[in-house]
Amino acid sequence: MGSNESAPSPGLRRVGPGIAGALSLLAFSALGLVPFFGVLLVFLAPLPLAHVAGGGRPSFVAWGWVAVSLAGVVLLTGSTLAAVALVGYLLVAAWPVVAAELWARHSWDTGRWAALVAGVPFGVVSLLLLGVAFPAPPAEPVAGFLVSAAEGSQELAFRIAGRSAETEDLFRWLVPVIASLVPALCSMFVLAVALWLRRRLPLLGFPVGASPFAGYRSEEWLPAAFVTAALGWVFLGGHLKWLSGNLLAVVFGLYFVHGVAIILFHLGRRLGENRWMRGLVVVFGLQLPVAFVIAALGLVDVFVTLRRGERRE
């Protein structure tokens, strides 16, 4: 099914760009202000911007003034937190909507759109970390930040699970791993937000996003990125090894999305389109041994069709 299939305009009542930008910033702020649930509330951040864009106006009129305001705070105060908020807002709230606008103008498959959505935050965060940390390893400043930021969460986890050598070892293992994979983790989070927004694009007036997710296929050039990243991770060193490892993780995430679509296809239209079933498949699939199997399904499907009679997005 073509990715630019027309969808009927729902005739929703439109909000002004000023209100849309304010609501978007408010939802994004929940990421740092609301414990635990803020991670879920931030998924709403692109919605007001997409609401404006779906009405025929460029989303920039809604998020542009927010970005300029945050940039002004950064220039006036030199605050690192404000700079992080600016980059985060642009990637999490604005970029999924801008990518949807680009998608609506071009005849892309959903897989190409998803690769673009994931690729931009990967590139932006990687370049920023390289610029800030160079010549030191990019993970070093992130690890220091995570250690200080996780103190409260660590104590809460110890109260819930009980303090033990195993839990302390787990935290010591997680910090360097997360610090090393920050570009990939940011990329996958933005992709998750964009995929959540995708199902709502037709309701907002976009001519894309109406195709069943079960027909999702990865970008056709993704195997080339997989081979390049794998070779770089194995044979290169230093910053290039770090960059290759993160790119490999991003490709893995995109193939995981492809594998989830295959599973939903075989569950049938009734179960595959059920939101609770989709959530259950994703939560179960995020378990590491299972996640590798699901990603492998997506990779294999590039070369050997695992879905018979499906209608491609």
ChimeraX attribute file (.defattr): number of C-alpha atoms within 10 A of each C-alpha:
attribute: neighborCount
match mode: 1-to-1
recipient: residues
	/A:1	14
	/A:2	16
	/A:3	22
	/A:4	21
	/A:5	16
	/A:6	15
	/A:7	16
	/A:8	11
	/A:9	14
	/A:10	13
	/A:11	11
	/A:12	12
	/A:13	8
	/A:14	14
	/A:15	15
	/A:16	13
	/A:17	23
	/A:18	15
	/A:19	13
	/A:20	24
	/A:21	28
	/A:22	18
	/A:23	19
	/A:24	26
	/A:25	22
	/A:26	16
	/A:27	23
	/A:28	25
	/A:29	17
	/A:30	20
	/A:31	18
	/A:32	12
	/A:33	12
	/A:34	13
	/A:35	10
	/A:36	11
	/A:37	11
	/A:38	16
	/A:39	15
	/A:40	14
	/A:41	16
	/A:42	24
	/A:43	24
	/A:44	21
	/A:45	28
	/A:46	31
	/A:47	24
	/A:48	28
	/A:49	31
	/A:50	29
	/A:51	27
	/A:52	24
	/A:53	25
	/A:54	26
	/A:55	19
	/A:56	11
	/A:57	14
	/A:58	17
	/A:59	25
	/A:60	18
	/A:61	17
	/A:62	27
	/A:63	26
	/A:64	16
	/A:65	15
	/A:66	20
	/A:67	20
	/A:68	12
	/A:69	12
	/A:70	19
	/A:71	18
	/A:72	14
	/A:73	15
	/A:74	18
	/A:75	12
	/A:76	9
	/A:77	11
	/A:78	12
	/A:79	12
	/A:80	10
	/A:81	9
	/A:82	17
	/A:83	18
	/A:84	13
	/A:85	20
	/A:86	19
	/A:87	18
	/A:88	19
	/A:89	23
	/A:90	19
	/A:91	24
	/A:92	25
	/A:93	29
	/A:94	24
	/A:95	21
	/A:96	31
	/A:97	31
	/A:98	21
	/A:99	17
	/A:100	25
	/A:101	20
	/A:102	13
	/A:103	23
	/A:104	18
	/A:105	12
	/A:106	12
	/A:107	15
	/A:108	18
	/A:109	21
	/A:110	26
	/A:111	22
	/A:112	19
	/A:113	22
	/A:114	26
	/A:115	19
	/A:116	17
	/A:117	26
	/A:118	26
	/A:119	20
	/A:120	16
	/A:121	26
	/A:122	24
	/A:123	15
	/A:124	15
	/A:125	20
	/A:126	21
	/A:127	14
	/A:128	14
	/A:129	18
	/A:130	16
	/A:131	12
	/A:132	12
	/A:133	14
	/A:134	11
	/A:135	10
	/A:136	13
	/A:137	16
	/A:138	24
	/A:139	21
	/A:140	15
	/A:141	14
	/A:142	19
	/A:143	19
	/A:144	13
	/A:145	12
	/A:146	16
	/A:147	16
	/A:148	9
	/A:149	11
	/A:150	13
	/A:151	11
	/A:152	11
	/A:153	11
	/A:154	16
	/A:155	13
	/A:156	12
	/A:157	14
	/A:158	14
	/A:159	10
	/A:160	9
	/A:161	10
	/A:162	12
	/A:163	13
	/A:164	10
	/A:165	8
	/A:166	10
	/A:167	15
	/A:168	13
	/A:169	10
	/A:170	11
	/A:171	15
	/A:172	12
	/A:173	11
	/A:174	14
	/A:175	18
	/A:176	17
	/A:177	13
	/A:178	16
	/A:179	20
	/A:180	21
	/A:181	21
	/A:182	20
	/A:183	28
	/A:184	28
	/A:185	21
	/A:186	21
	/A:187	28
	/A:188	23
	/A:189	18
	/A:190	25
	/A:191	25
	/A:192	19
	/A:193	20
	/A:194	24
	/A:195	19
	/A:196	15
	/A:197	21
	/A:198	22
	/A:199	16
	/A:200	17
	/A:201	22
	/A:202	21
	/A:203	19
	/A:204	24
	/A:205	22
	/A:206	28
	/A:207	22
	/A:208	26
	/A:209	26
	/A:210	21
	/A:211	20
	/A:212	18
	/A:213	23
	/A:214	25
	/A:215	19
	/A:216	25
	/A:217	25
	/A:218	25
	/A:219	20
	/A:220	11
	/A:221	10
	/A:222	19
	/A:223	16
	/A:224	10
	/A:225	15
	/A:226	20
	/A:227	13
	/A:228	14
	/A:229	22
	/A:230	19
	/A:231	15
	/A:232	19
	/A:233	20
	/A:234	11
	/A:235	10
	/A:236	14
	/A:237	12
	/A:238	12
	/A:239	16
	/A:240	14
	/A:241	18
	/A:242	21
	/A:243	26
	/A:244	23
	/A:245	22
	/A:246	23
	/A:247	27
	/A:248	22
	/A:249	21
	/A:250	27
	/A:251	27
	/A:252	23
	/A:253	23
	/A:254	24
	/A:255	30
	/A:256	25
	/A:257	25
	/A:258	27
	/A:259	29
	/A:260	23
	/A:261	25
	/A:262	25
	/A:263	19
	/A:264	22
	/A:265	23
	/A:266	15
	/A:267	14
	/A:268	11
	/A:269	12
	/A:270	10
	/A:271	14
	/A:272	22
	/A:273	16
	/A:274	12
	/A:275	10
	/A:276	11
	/A:277	15
	/A:278	17
	/A:279	11
	/A:280	11
	/A:281	16
	/A:282	16
	/A:283	11
	/A:284	12
	/A:285	19
	/A:286	13
	/A:287	10
	/A:288	10
	/A:289	9
	/A:290	12
	/A:291	21
	/A:292	17
	/A:293	14
	/A:294	26
	/A:295	22
	/A:296	16
	/A:297	22
	/A:298	28
	/A:299	23
	/A:300	14
	/A:301	18
	/A:302	17
	/A:303	9
	/A:304	10
	/A:305	12
	/A:306	17
	/A:307	16
	/A:308	8
	/A:309	7
	/A:310	15
	/A:311	13
	/A:312	17
	/A:313	21
